[in-house]
Amino acid sequence: MRKVLGANIPDIIFLLSKKVLLLVILRINPGCACLLLGYVSLMENFAYRMELNYFVYLLITLAAMGLVFLTILFQSLKTARSNPVDSLKYE
């Protein structure tokens, strides 16, 4: 609908990816915290432990955000390059 009203492709991609990337950030942080607590409680029973670096959690978050953004980018480009008349014809 925005394409019919004159929106360009980068605006459409930004609108679609902004909300989803925010959800990824909000969901990964509690997940990493739960994982860290579980790991600490599991490692208390072992004599030899490996300390976790927080850089790993940052790397996982960035990788997840990159994967989500690439998926959104691919689908948005496919939709944005299509003819809007074909979509509106069936609705």
Secondary structure, 3 states (H helix, E strand, C coil): CCCCCCCCHHHHHHHHHHHHHHHHHHHHHHHHHHHHHHHHHHHCCCCCCCCCCHHHHHHHHHHHHHHHHHHHHHHHHHHHCCCHHHHHHCC
